[in-house]
């Protein structure tokens, strides 16, 4: 483990690993294929030796990004994908089989919920539970349970799973514990802190930060014993068993399914990651100030933010993270306010989907990202028709508060 700090390691990672001509960044490698001087070396790479043969399975540029993510998550290796959803899908589709049982938080991203429907069509049982309570996770266990999947902070409700409690239980039970760390991110806490087996990150969000590249990763923390996991194919049960999980994910989820991360996107994400800690400090400070302001306004019914003492998992968030609580807010407006009219009054925030951008973004949840789910399921998840999701950026705090103040000022309730 390096003696240097989080940001110091990130910004010097490429140079220290060795680059051509002393470049401080890993150069961009756009080549689709890689040639060999010796045919035996070509065959060796196909048979498992480290190296590059075809860009669908990785390039020197994606490998450099993977090293950075692995370091941030304190893991033993990572595999990169074209998007966060590709990374999540690869985990499910390569490590679960017909007849397996998956325990999953019911407070999950809408697209992830959609993937669960696909898994059920393939014969995988899925139990949705309130992951803020480890006892509900325990109660869902069956003899065929293989995996537990949670997000650190839910989108958009900001519910915080009992990450440590679930991790301890999964370790005791020998269950594969998969944590989507996107909304808190490795700067606030690497998911290995919670005994996660695998960590998913959507690099498109705060790690990349600039809203100009898609990408996702799966990181193995080294805590899970793959030698006892029955779903690893015989072809990948060779060498050190620590590598078996990622090998199967890479071969089946990346090579076979083709969701490869392009070198250009990987380069953008790697450079963006260098300023993660700086951006997250400003984002978290902005989010706290905005949440405190909004909860005092009569036009607002409720503010969901783990940094507020009123949040049901506030103490848990304080224990888990660095006294910072992320950049996601959910705000429920008074039912007499037309949500579209209100949003159109905002001048600083962008009316856009996405999370973890340098820019603050806002959208009406029920009418957009959770529309397909239907009113009944939205009600179960506590998503009101006037709920806004706010992804807080790095703008000046007073500009964000001022923008909401002028928009709210149009309504006297």
HELIX and SHEET records of a PDB file:
HELIX    1   1 UNK A    6  UNK A   17  1                                  12    
HELIX    2   2 UNK A   20  UNK A   22  5                                   3    
HELIX    3   3 UNK A   39  UNK A   46  1                                   8    
HELIX    4   4 UNK A   55  UNK A   57  5                                   3    
HELIX    5   5 UNK A   60  UNK A   72  1                                  13    
HELIX    6   6 UNK A   84  UNK A   95  1                                  12    
HELIX    7   7 UNK A  110  UNK A  121  1                                  12    
HELIX    8   8 UNK A  134  UNK A  139  1                                   6    
HELIX    9   9 UNK A  163  UNK A  173  1                                  11    
HELIX   10  10 UNK A  185  UNK A  188  1                                   4    
HELIX   11  11 UNK A  191  UNK A  194  5                                   4    
HELIX   12  12 UNK A  226  UNK A  228  5                                   3    
HELIX   13  13 UNK A  234  UNK A  236  5                                   3    
HELIX   14  14 UNK A  241  UNK A  243  5                                   3    
HELIX   15  15 UNK A  244  UNK A  248  1                                   5    
HELIX   16  16 UNK A  249  UNK A  256  3                                   8    
HELIX   17  17 UNK A  263  UNK A  273  1                                  11    
HELIX   18  18 UNK A  276  UNK A  294  1                                  19    
HELIX   19  19 UNK A  314  UNK A  320  1                                   7    
HELIX   20  20 UNK A  339  UNK A  345  1                                   7    
HELIX   21  21 UNK A  375  UNK A  380  1                                   6    
HELIX   22  22 UNK A  397  UNK A  408  1                                  12    
SHEET    1   A 7 UNK A  77  UNK A  81  0                                        
SHEET    2   A 7 UNK A 216  UNK A 220 -1                                        
SHEET    3   A 7 UNK A 198  UNK A 202 -1                                        
SHEET    4   A 7 UNK A 176  UNK A 180  1                                        
SHEET    5   A 7 UNK A 145  UNK A 151  1                                        
SHEET    6   A 7 UNK A 101  UNK A 105  1                                        
SHEET    7   A 7 UNK A 125  UNK A 129  1                                        
SHEET    1   B 5 UNK A 300  UNK A 304  0                                        
SHEET    2   B 5 UNK A 328  UNK A 333 -1                                        
SHEET    3   B 5 UNK A 387  UNK A 391 -1                                        
SHEET    4   B 5 UNK A 361  UNK A 364 -1                                        
SHEET    5   B 5 UNK A 350  UNK A 351  1                                        
END                                                                             
